[in-house]
Amino acid sequence: MAQLKIVIGNKKYSSWSLRGWLALKHTGEPFEEILVPLDQPNTREQLLRHSPSGRVPVLIDGDTVVWDSLAICEYLSERFPQRRMWPEDRKARALARSISSEMHAGFQNLRNDLCMKIVESIPTPSFRPEVKEEIRRILSIWTDCRRRYGAAKPFLFGDFSIADVMFAPVVSRFRTYGVPLKGSAAAYAEAIWNLPAMQQWVADAKVELHRLGRYETATA
């Protein structure tokens, strides 16, 4: 089997890259990591060498190229069915797919105001009403899934799944901006943050030399 490859952007900032990388890491398969610094004069040129979209992440499996985080997750789920990347229960799987798609397509206010700065701490006392509503919705998703399917284990549907992959960057955003968490939502966020793969990503981000000025704080 040809070695898997994943093309990603800066680990400090690229939430979509984190999703694709976490999913690939979960397979347990060896892979090559290709990091293309974002927002550089030659970024798009470099990315177009790997993917027609010119964006990250990109999964390369021999002569198969998959771009878009959720598409990568679905491909890996089919490629490595033994990893059970979706819940086995049909109803749970339907819910997991629904919330993953909701995360993939929505929460634009949160994305804009709470951009991923995974190694920073920026306590924020208040958020716009639109952001507060999206935070409320995310916490509602986490609480409901944990209550219905994940009470006995640490993740949204008990065992780690693609749904957790999709919400992992949100956990980092909540930590960065000091979004208050309690109960099962707080326990869930801790479980995601303490994943060995997540901690490896954070450690790599801390020593990353590439910086994007428009994302850095004045004190960073």
C-alpha atoms as an extended CHARMM CRD file, in Angstrom:
* protein
*
       220  EXT
         1         1  MET       CA              0.0000000000        0.0000000000        0.0000000000  PROA      1               0.0000000000
         2         2  ALA       CA              1.3120000000        3.4440000000       -0.9230000000  PROA      2               0.0000000000
         3         3  GLN       CA              1.9780000000        5.5860000000        2.1070000000  PROA      3               0.0000000000
         4         4  LEU       CA             -0.7840000000        8.0100000000        2.9340000000  PROA      4               0.0000000000
         5         5  LYS       CA             -0.0100000000       11.7040000000        2.7820000000  PROA      5               0.0000000000
         6         6  ILE       CA             -1.8350000000       14.7050000000        4.1570000000  PROA      6               0.0000000000
         7         7  VAL       CA             -1.2670000000       18.2970000000        3.1160000000  PROA      7               0.0000000000
         8         8  ILE       CA             -2.0650000000       20.7880000000        5.8740000000  PROA      8               0.0000000000
         9         9  GLY       CA             -1.6900000000       24.4710000000        6.7270000000  PROA      9               0.0000000000
        10        10  ASN       CA             -0.2330000000       26.1390000000        9.8120000000  PROA      10              0.0000000000
        11        11  LYS       CA             -1.0150000000       24.1830000000       12.9660000000  PROA      11              0.0000000000
        12        12  LYS       CA             -1.4720000000       27.4010000000       14.9190000000  PROA      12              0.0000000000
        13        13  TYR       CA             -4.4520000000       28.4920000000       12.8350000000  PROA      13              0.0000000000
        14        14  SER       CA             -5.8320000000       25.8870000000       10.4080000000  PROA      14              0.0000000000
        15        15  SER       CA             -8.9030000000       24.3120000000       11.9690000000  PROA      15              0.0000000000
        16        16  TRP       CA             -9.7880000000       22.4270000000        8.7950000000  PROA      16              0.0000000000
        17        17  SER       CA             -6.3150000000       20.9290000000        8.6550000000  PROA      17              0.0000000000
        18        18  LEU       CA             -6.6630000000       19.7720000000       12.2470000000  PROA      18              0.0000000000
        19        19  ARG       CA             -9.8570000000       17.9010000000       11.3720000000  PROA      19              0.0000000000
        20        20  GLY       CA             -8.3500000000       16.0060000000        8.4610000000  PROA      20              0.0000000000
        21        21  TRP       CA             -5.1740000000       15.2750000000       10.4180000000  PROA      21              0.0000000000
        22        22  LEU       CA             -7.0350000000       13.9870000000       13.4920000000  PROA      22              0.0000000000
        23        23  ALA       CA             -9.1460000000       11.6650000000       11.3660000000  PROA      23              0.0000000000
        24        24  LEU       CA             -6.0580000000       10.2730000000        9.6570000000  PROA      24              0.0000000000
        25        25  LYS       CA             -4.2530000000        9.9290000000       12.9790000000  PROA      25              0.0000000000
        26        26  HSD       CA             -7.1950000000        7.9360000000       14.3260000000  PROA      26              0.0000000000
        27        27  THR       CA             -6.7310000000        5.2690000000       11.6500000000  PROA      27              0.0000000000
        28        28  GLY       CA             -3.3990000000        4.3300000000       13.2060000000  PROA      28              0.0000000000
        29        29  GLU       CA             -1.8310000000        4.1350000000        9.7470000000  PROA      29              0.0000000000
        30        30  PRO       CA              1.5770000000        5.7080000000        9.0690000000  PROA      30              0.0000000000
        31        31  PHE       CA              1.4380000000        8.8390000000        6.9490000000  PROA      31              0.0000000000
        32        32  GLU       CA              3.5720000000       11.6430000000        5.5970000000  PROA      32              0.0000000000
        33        33  GLU       CA              2.7110000000       15.1790000000        6.6510000000  PROA      33              0.0000000000
        34        34  ILE       CA              3.2350000000       18.0230000000        4.1870000000  PROA      34              0.0000000000
        35        35  LEU       CA              2.8460000000       21.4680000000        5.7290000000  PROA      35              0.0000000000
        36        36  VAL       CA              2.2980000000       24.4010000000        3.3830000000  PROA      36              0.0000000000
        37        37  PRO       CA              2.4790000000       27.7910000000        5.1570000000  PROA      37              0.0000000000
        38        38  LEU       CA             -0.6780000000       29.7850000000        4.5260000000  PROA      38              0.0000000000
        39        39  ASP       CA             -0.9770000000       33.3510000000        3.2440000000  PROA      39              0.0000000000
        40        40  GLN       CA              2.4220000000       33.3340000000        1.5530000000  PROA      40              0.0000000000
        41        41  PRO       CA              3.0140000000       34.5860000000       -2.0190000000  PROA      41              0.0000000000
        42        42  ASN       CA              3.4650000000       31.0180000000       -3.2710000000  PROA      42              0.0000000000
        43        43  THR       CA              0.8850000000       29.2670000000       -1.0500000000  PROA      43              0.0000000000
        44        44  ARG       CA             -1.7210000000       28.6940000000       -3.7300000000  PROA      44              0.0000000000
        45        45  GLU       CA              0.8880000000       27.5530000000       -6.2360000000  PROA      45              0.0000000000
        46        46  GLN       CA              2.1810000000       24.9780000000       -3.7550000000  PROA      46              0.0000000000
        47        47  LEU       CA             -1.3020000000       23.7480000000       -2.8680000000  PROA      47              0.0000000000
        48        48  LEU       CA             -2.3480000000       23.3950000000       -6.4960000000  PROA      48              0.0000000000
        49        49  ARG       CA              0.4430000000       20.8630000000       -6.8970000000  PROA      49              0.0000000000
        50        50  HSD       CA             -1.5170000000       18.5910000000       -4.5950000000  PROA      50              0.0000000000
        51        51  SER       CA             -5.1880000000       19.5020000000       -5.0560000000  PROA      51              0.0000000000
        52        52  PRO       CA             -7.4270000000       21.2020000000       -7.6450000000  PROA      52              0.0000000000
        53        53  SER       CA             -9.1260000000       23.1990000000       -4.8680000000  PROA      53              0.0000000000
        54        54  GLY       CA             -5.9390000000       24.9680000000       -3.8370000000  PROA      54              0.0000000000
        55        55  ARG       CA             -6.9460000000       24.5880000000       -0.1910000000  PROA      55              0.0000000000
        56        56  VAL       CA             -6.0630000000       22.4790000000        2.8310000000  PROA      56              0.0000000000
        57        57  PRO       CA             -6.3840000000       19.7740000000        3.9400000000  PROA      57              0.0000000000
        58        58  VAL       CA             -5.6950000000       17.3140000000        1.1510000000  PROA      58              0.0000000000
        59        59  LEU       CA             -5.4310000000       13.5440000000        1.5880000000  PROA      59              0.0000000000
        60        60  ILE       CA             -3.3400000000       11.6070000000       -0.9030000000  PROA      60              0.0000000000
        61        61  ASP       CA             -3.6870000000        7.8320000000       -1.0360000000  PROA      61              0.0000000000
        62        62  GLY       CA             -1.6490000000        6.6170000000       -3.9930000000  PROA      62              0.0000000000
        63        63  ASP       CA             -3.4020000000        8.0170000000       -7.0580000000  PROA      63              0.0000000000
        64        64  THR       CA             -6.5030000000        8.9950000000       -5.0640000000  PROA      64              0.0000000000
        65        65  VAL       CA             -6.7330000000       12.6290000000       -3.9570000000  PROA      65              0.0000000000
        66        66  VAL       CA             -9.4070000000       13.7570000000       -1.5010000000  PROA      66              0.0000000000
        67        67  TRP       CA             -9.9010000000       17.3430000000       -0.4280000000  PROA      67              0.0000000000
        68        68  ASP       CA            -12.2840000000       18.9130000000        2.1190000000  PROA      68              0.0000000000
        69        69  SER       CA            -12.1870000000       17.7760000000        5.7350000000  PROA      69              0.0000000000
        70        70  LEU       CA            -15.5270000000       15.9970000000        5.8290000000  PROA      70              0.0000000000
        71        71  ALA       CA            -14.8430000000       14.2210000000        2.5320000000  PROA      71              0.0000000000
        72        72  ILE       CA            -11.5080000000       13.0620000000        3.9630000000  PROA      72              0.0000000000
        73        73  CYS       CA            -13.2800000000       11.7200000000        7.0520000000  PROA      73              0.0000000000
        74        74  GLU       CA            -15.7900000000        9.8090000000        4.9410000000  PROA      74              0.0000000000
        75        75  TYR       CA            -13.0560000000        8.3840000000        2.7350000000  PROA      75              0.0000000000
        76        76  LEU       CA            -11.0390000000        7.1980000000        5.7240000000  PROA      76              0.0000000000
        77        77  SER       CA            -14.1540000000        5.6610000000        7.2670000000  PROA      77              0.0000000000
        78        78  GLU       CA            -14.6530000000        3.5720000000        4.1280000000  PROA      78              0.0000000000
        79        79  ARG       CA            -10.9410000000        2.8690000000        3.6820000000  PROA      79              0.0000000000
        80        80  PHE       CA            -10.4620000000        1.6220000000        7.2440000000  PROA      80              0.0000000000
        81        81  PRO       CA            -13.8440000000        0.2300000000        8.3420000000  PROA      81              0.0000000000
        82        82  GLN       CA            -12.2180000000       -1.5810000000       11.2710000000  PROA      82              0.0000000000
        83        83  ARG       CA            -11.6780000000        1.8090000000       12.9260000000  PROA      83              0.0000000000
        84        84  ARG       CA            -15.4600000000        2.3470000000       13.1810000000  PROA      84              0.0000000000
        85        85  MET       CA            -15.2640000000        6.0720000000       12.6320000000  PROA      85              0.0000000000
        86        86  TRP       CA            -19.0420000000        6.4840000000       12.7500000000  PROA      86              0.0000000000
        87        87  PRO       CA            -21.2950000000        5.0980000000       15.5210000000  PROA      87              0.0000000000
        88        88  GLU       CA            -22.5330000000        1.5810000000       14.8150000000  PROA      88              0.0000000000
        89        89  ASP       CA            -26.1130000000        2.3000000000       15.8940000000  PROA      89              0.0000000000
        90        90  ARG       CA            -28.1250000000        3.5800000000       12.9140000000  PROA      90              0.0000000000
        91        91  LYS       CA            -29.9200000000        6.3480000000       14.8100000000  PROA      91              0.0000000000
        92        92  ALA       CA            -26.7410000000        7.4910000000       16.5070000000  PROA      92              0.0000000000
        93        93  ARG       CA            -24.9390000000        7.4540000000       13.1660000000  PROA      93              0.0000000000
        94        94  ALA       CA            -27.6510000000        9.6050000000       11.5830000000  PROA      94              0.0000000000
        95        95  LEU       CA            -27.3350000000       12.1400000000       14.3910000000  PROA      95              0.0000000000
        96        96  ALA       CA            -23.5370000000       12.0860000000       14.2050000000  PROA      96              0.0000000000
        97        97  ARG       CA            -23.6640000000       12.7920000000       10.4700000000  PROA      97              0.0000000000
        98        98  SER       CA            -26.1980000000       15.5720000000       10.9760000000  PROA      98              0.0000000000
        99        99  ILE       CA            -24.1960000000       17.4520000000       13.5860000000  PROA      99              0.0000000000
       100       100  SER       CA            -20.9720000000       16.9370000000       11.6290000000  PROA      100             0.0000000000
       101       101  SER       CA            -22.5890000000       18.4790000000        8.5580000000  PROA      101             0.0000000000
       102       102  GLU       CA            -24.0040000000       21.3120000000       10.6710000000  PROA      102             0.0000000000
       103       103  MET       CA            -20.5220000000       22.0580000000       12.0030000000  PROA      103             0.0000000000
       104       104  HSD       CA            -19.0420000000       21.8050000000        8.5350000000  PROA      104             0.0000000000
       105       105  ALA       CA            -21.4690000000       24.2730000000        6.9880000000  PROA      105             0.0000000000
       106       106  GLY       CA            -22.4400000000       26.6010000000        9.8030000000  PROA      106             0.0000000000
       107       107  PHE       CA            -21.3490000000       28.6810000000       12.8030000000  PROA      107             0.0000000000
       108       108  GLN       CA            -19.9010000000       31.4290000000       10.6380000000  PROA      108             0.0000000000
       109       109  ASN       CA            -20.0780000000       34.0870000000       13.3560000000  PROA      109             0.0000000000
       110       110  LEU       CA            -18.0670000000       31.9370000000       15.7280000000  PROA      110             0.0000000000
       111       111  ARG       CA            -15.5410000000       31.1750000000       12.9960000000  PROA      111             0.0000000000
       112       112  ASN       CA            -15.0750000000       34.8750000000       12.2510000000  PROA      112             0.0000000000
       113       113  ASP       CA            -14.9200000000       36.1910000000       15.8210000000  PROA      113             0.0000000000
       114       114  LEU       CA            -13.1690000000       33.2570000000       17.5110000000  PROA      114             0.0000000000
       115       115  CYS       CA            -10.6310000000       32.2770000000       14.8730000000  PROA      115             0.0000000000
       116       116  MET       CA             -8.3720000000       29.3990000000       15.8320000000  PROA      116             0.0000000000
       117       117  LYS       CA             -5.2220000000       30.4860000000       17.6890000000  PROA      117             0.0000000000
       118       118  ILE       CA             -4.5200000000       27.1940000000       19.3750000000  PROA      118             0.0000000000
       119       119  VAL       CA             -1.4470000000       28.2440000000       21.3710000000  PROA      119             0.0000000000
       120       120  GLU       CA             -2.8590000000       31.5430000000       22.6480000000  PROA      120             0.0000000000
       121       121  SER       CA             -4.9990000000       32.5170000000       25.6360000000  PROA      121             0.0000000000
       122       122  ILE       CA             -7.2160000000       35.5390000000       25.0240000000  PROA      122             0.0000000000
       123       123  PRO       CA             -9.8880000000       35.6930000000       27.7650000000  PROA      123             0.0000000000
       124       124  THR       CA            -12.8590000000       37.5090000000       26.2760000000  PROA      124             0.0000000000
       125       125  PRO       CA            -15.5060000000       38.8850000000       28.6640000000  PROA      125             0.0000000000
       126       126  SER       CA            -18.3080000000       39.2100000000       26.1220000000  PROA      126             0.0000000000
       127       127  PHE       CA            -19.2760000000       38.1490000000       22.6210000000  PROA      127             0.0000000000
       128       128  ARG       CA            -21.6880000000       39.4410000000       20.0170000000  PROA      128             0.0000000000
       129       129  PRO       CA            -25.2530000000       38.0790000000       20.3940000000  PROA      129             0.0000000000
       130       130  GLU       CA            -24.8440000000       36.0710000000       17.1850000000  PROA      130             0.0000000000
       131       131  VAL       CA            -21.7430000000       34.3930000000       18.5710000000  PROA      131             0.0000000000
       132       132  LYS       CA            -23.4390000000       33.7010000000       21.9030000000  PROA      132             0.0000000000
       133       133  GLU       CA            -26.2820000000       31.9640000000       20.0760000000  PROA      133             0.0000000000
       134       134  GLU       CA            -23.8720000000       29.7620000000       18.1450000000  PROA      134             0.0000000000
       135       135  ILE       CA            -21.9990000000       28.8940000000       21.3340000000  PROA      135             0.0000000000
       136       136  ARG       CA            -25.3340000000       27.9910000000       22.9410000000  PROA      136             0.0000000000
       137       137  ARG       CA            -26.1690000000       25.7270000000       19.9980000000  PROA      137             0.0000000000
       138       138  ILE       CA            -22.8160000000       23.9320000000       20.1650000000  PROA      138             0.0000000000
       139       139  LEU       CA            -23.1190000000       23.3470000000       23.9100000000  PROA      139             0.0000000000
       140       140  SER       CA            -26.6490000000       22.0530000000       23.3440000000  PROA      140             0.0000000000
       141       141  ILE       CA            -25.3270000000       19.5780000000       20.7480000000  PROA      141             0.0000000000
       142       142  TRP       CA            -22.5980000000       18.3560000000       23.0690000000  PROA      142             0.0000000000
       143       143  THR       CA            -24.9210000000       17.9820000000       26.0530000000  PROA      143             0.0000000000
       144       144  ASP       CA            -27.6390000000       16.2060000000       24.0820000000  PROA      144             0.0000000000
       145       145  CYS       CA            -25.2760000000       13.7320000000       22.3890000000  PROA      145             0.0000000000
       146       146  ARG       CA            -23.4870000000       12.9630000000       25.6340000000  PROA      146             0.0000000000
       147       147  ARG       CA            -26.8020000000       12.4060000000       27.4200000000  PROA      147             0.0000000000
       148       148  ARG       CA            -28.2450000000       10.1530000000       24.7140000000  PROA      148             0.0000000000
       149       149  TYR       CA            -25.2120000000        8.1920000000       23.5750000000  PROA      149             0.0000000000
       150       150  GLY       CA            -22.0180000000        9.0930000000       25.4050000000  PROA      150             0.0000000000
       151       151  ALA       CA            -22.7400000000        8.9840000000       29.1320000000  PROA      151             0.0000000000
       152       152  ALA       CA            -20.6220000000        5.8810000000       29.7790000000  PROA      152             0.0000000000
       153       153  LYS       CA            -17.6000000000        7.0350000000       27.7590000000  PROA      153             0.0000000000
       154       154  PRO       CA            -15.8610000000       10.3700000000       27.1800000000  PROA      154             0.0000000000
       155       155  PHE       CA            -16.9050000000       11.3390000000       23.6540000000  PROA      155             0.0000000000
       156       156  LEU       CA            -20.0930000000       12.5250000000       21.9510000000  PROA      156             0.0000000000
       157       157  PHE       CA            -21.2050000000        9.0330000000       20.9910000000  PROA      157             0.0000000000
       158       158  GLY       CA            -19.1710000000        7.1330000000       23.5410000000  PROA      158             0.0000000000
       159       159  ASP       CA            -16.2260000000        6.0730000000       21.4150000000  PROA      159             0.0000000000
       160       160  PHE       CA            -14.2430000000        8.6220000000       19.4060000000  PROA      160             0.0000000000
       161       161  SER       CA            -15.8660000000        9.3220000000       16.0330000000  PROA      161             0.0000000000
       162       162  ILE       CA            -15.8870000000       11.7160000000       13.1010000000  PROA      162             0.0000000000
       163       163  ALA       CA            -18.3060000000       13.9030000000       15.0600000000  PROA      163             0.0000000000
       164       164  ASP       CA            -15.5310000000       14.4940000000       17.6010000000  PROA      164             0.0000000000
       165       165  VAL       CA            -13.0990000000       15.2560000000       14.7900000000  PROA      165             0.0000000000
       166       166  MET       CA            -15.4300000000       17.9680000000       13.5210000000  PROA      166             0.0000000000
       167       167  PHE       CA            -15.8290000000       19.6350000000       16.9220000000  PROA      167             0.0000000000
       168       168  ALA       CA            -12.2100000000       19.3210000000       18.1140000000  PROA      168             0.0000000000
       169       169  PRO       CA            -11.1650000000       22.7630000000       16.7760000000  PROA      169             0.0000000000
       170       170  VAL       CA            -14.1300000000       24.3020000000       18.5980000000  PROA      170             0.0000000000
       171       171  VAL       CA            -12.7230000000       22.9530000000       21.8580000000  PROA      171             0.0000000000
       172       172  SER       CA             -9.4940000000       24.8250000000       21.1310000000  PROA      172             0.0000000000
       173       173  ARG       CA            -11.3840000000       28.0290000000       20.3290000000  PROA      173             0.0000000000
       174       174  PHE       CA            -13.3590000000       27.8240000000       23.5550000000  PROA      174             0.0000000000
       175       175  ARG       CA            -10.1010000000       27.4050000000       25.5040000000  PROA      175             0.0000000000
       176       176  THR       CA             -8.3890000000       30.2840000000       23.7070000000  PROA      176             0.0000000000
       177       177  TYR       CA            -11.2070000000       32.7700000000       24.2780000000  PROA      177             0.0000000000
       178       178  GLY       CA            -12.2740000000       31.5730000000       27.7230000000  PROA      178             0.0000000000
       179       179  VAL       CA            -15.7810000000       30.3790000000       26.8750000000  PROA      179             0.0000000000
       180       180  PRO       CA            -17.1670000000       29.1040000000       30.2070000000  PROA      180             0.0000000000
       181       181  LEU       CA            -18.0720000000       25.4200000000       30.2400000000  PROA      181             0.0000000000
       182       182  LYS       CA            -19.6720000000       23.2430000000       32.8740000000  PROA      182             0.0000000000
       183       183  GLY       CA            -21.0420000000       19.7600000000       33.4100000000  PROA      183             0.0000000000
       184       184  SER       CA            -20.8550000000       17.2640000000       30.5780000000  PROA      184             0.0000000000
       185       185  ALA       CA            -19.7410000000       19.9230000000       28.0840000000  PROA      185             0.0000000000
       186       186  ALA       CA            -16.7210000000       20.7650000000       30.2350000000  PROA      186             0.0000000000
       187       187  ALA       CA            -15.8660000000       17.0740000000       30.6760000000  PROA      187             0.0000000000
       188       188  TYR       CA            -16.1770000000       16.5100000000       26.9420000000  PROA      188             0.0000000000
       189       189  ALA       CA            -13.8990000000       19.4630000000       26.1170000000  PROA      189             0.0000000000
       190       190  GLU       CA            -11.2700000000       18.1080000000       28.5140000000  PROA      190             0.0000000000
       191       191  ALA       CA            -11.4600000000       14.6670000000       26.9140000000  PROA      191             0.0000000000
       192       192  ILE       CA            -10.8490000000       16.1300000000       23.4690000000  PROA      192             0.0000000000
       193       193  TRP       CA             -8.0540000000       18.4280000000       24.6340000000  PROA      193             0.0000000000
       194       194  ASN       CA             -6.2610000000       15.5910000000       26.4160000000  PROA      194             0.0000000000
       195       195  LEU       CA             -6.2430000000       13.2690000000       23.4160000000  PROA      195             0.0000000000
       196       196  PRO       CA             -2.6100000000       12.3140000000       22.6660000000  PROA      196             0.0000000000
       197       197  ALA       CA             -3.1200000000       13.3290000000       19.0290000000  PROA      197             0.0000000000
       198       198  MET       CA             -4.5120000000       16.7120000000       20.0510000000  PROA      198             0.0000000000
       199       199  GLN       CA             -1.6080000000       17.2920000000       22.4130000000  PROA      199             0.0000000000
       200       200  GLN       CA              0.8410000000       16.3680000000       19.6640000000  PROA      200             0.0000000000
       201       201  TRP       CA             -0.7810000000       18.9310000000       17.3400000000  PROA      201             0.0000000000
       202       202  VAL       CA             -0.5760000000       21.6240000000       20.0390000000  PROA      202             0.0000000000
       203       203  ALA       CA              3.0610000000       20.8120000000       20.7960000000  PROA      203             0.0000000000
       204       204  ASP       CA              3.9130000000       21.1080000000       17.1030000000  PROA      204             0.0000000000
       205       205  ALA       CA              2.0260000000       24.4200000000       16.8830000000  PROA      205             0.0000000000
       206       206  LYS       CA              4.0280000000       25.8630000000       19.7780000000  PROA      206             0.0000000000
       207       207  VAL       CA              7.3210000000       25.4180000000       17.9520000000  PROA      207             0.0000000000
       208       208  GLU       CA              5.9910000000       26.3370000000       14.5280000000  PROA      208             0.0000000000
       209       209  LEU       CA              7.9890000000       29.1630000000       12.9540000000  PROA      209             0.0000000000
       210       210  HSD       CA              5.3760000000       30.2940000000       10.4330000000  PROA      210             0.0000000000
       211       211  ARG       CA              3.1600000000       33.1230000000       11.6770000000  PROA      211             0.0000000000
       212       212  LEU       CA              0.2430000000       34.9330000000       10.0820000000  PROA      212             0.0000000000
       213       213  GLY       CA              0.2700000000       38.5680000000       11.1370000000  PROA      213             0.0000000000
       214       214  ARG       CA             -3.4670000000       39.0570000000       10.6960000000  PROA      214             0.0000000000
       215       215  TYR       CA             -4.1700000000       36.2810000000       13.2230000000  PROA      215             0.0000000000
       216       216  GLU       CA             -1.6150000000       37.2040000000       15.8800000000  PROA      216             0.0000000000
       217       217  THR       CA             -2.4180000000       39.3250000000       18.9330000000  PROA      217             0.0000000000
       218       218  ALA       CA             -0.2650000000       42.2810000000       19.8610000000  PROA      218             0.0000000000
       219       219  THR       CA              1.2690000000       40.3340000000       22.7370000000  PROA      219             0.0000000000
       220       220  ALA       CA              1.8220000000       37.0840000000       20.8680000000  PROA      220             0.0000000000
